[in-house]
Amino acid sequence: MFVLINLKAYPCDPIDIASIAAEVAANTGVRIAVAPQAADLAAVAETGVETWAQHVSSIEHGSHTGSTLAEAASRAGAEGTLLNHSEHRLRLADIDGSLRAAERAGLETIVCANNPKQIAAASRLDPDSVAVEPPELIGTGTPVSKADPDIVTDSVDAASGTPVLCGAGISTGEDLVAASDLGAEGVLLASGVAKADDPRTALESLVDPIA
Ligand SMILES: O=C[C@H](O)COP(=O)(O)O
């Protein structure tokens, strides 16, 4: 199982969480990555943790002020990028453009979607993986794997072989196992670690059942 921790714009310490994630990954063998703010990519990558961008723009080098160039994310140490997160929705043409930009820069890609129908469409754009996240469960602590397990199984069917992650409300080892049992190959989570009083304990207990 792939565990991708999205730090969003939470007021956490990205270096502290990245260092913890690097240690837990090394100690357990579980693939764990951290997606910080773009400005923190290089510092997070320096900790040795697998580092992901939260987004890259559908642009090439040129006059694009305020954009996130895929090559710049890669140069800063990103190995992959999320696209079309529920909190950063893109138009179809921009998802495709950002996917091509990420490919050009050698970044692994995950396209997020709300439901199985969107997962089917996202998979056709040929990302490395897709992630299903019902927006109404994000940040609630109620895991999608329990609240609506059919969303995960239907997404796995709809993805036609593209690996599926699930996210929203994932915070415990039990949630992780439930996601795996439903066919997910990873989880996308944020508040369960980024807003935890003790991120180390939160992350260690999350991966414990698969370590
Ligand atoms: O990117 C992460 C997801 O939006 C899930 O967030 P959450 O774990 O706080 O529910």
The ligand as a MOL file (V3000), in Angstrom:
LIG
                    3D

  0  0  0     0  0            999 V3000
M  V30 BEGIN CTAB
M  V30 COUNTS 10 9 0 0 0
M  V30 BEGIN ATOM
M  V30 1 O -5.5690 14.9030 0.0770 0
M  V30 2 C -6.1210 14.3900 1.0320 0
M  V30 3 C -7.5450 14.2840 1.1320 0
M  V30 4 O -8.2390 15.4300 0.7360 0
M  V30 5 C -8.0680 13.6930 2.4110 0
M  V30 6 O -8.0270 14.6050 3.4610 0
M  V30 7 P -8.3500 14.0520 4.9400 0
M  V30 8 O -7.4180 12.9190 5.1890 0
M  V30 9 O -8.0890 15.2450 5.8250 0
M  V30 10 O -9.7760 13.6410 4.9360 0
M  V30 END ATOM
M  V30 BEGIN BOND
M  V30 1 2 1 2
M  V30 2 1 2 3
M  V30 3 1 3 4
M  V30 4 1 3 5
M  V30 5 1 5 6
M  V30 6 1 6 7
M  V30 7 2 7 8
M  V30 8 1 7 9
M  V30 9 1 7 10
M  V30 END BOND
M  V30 END CTAB
M  END
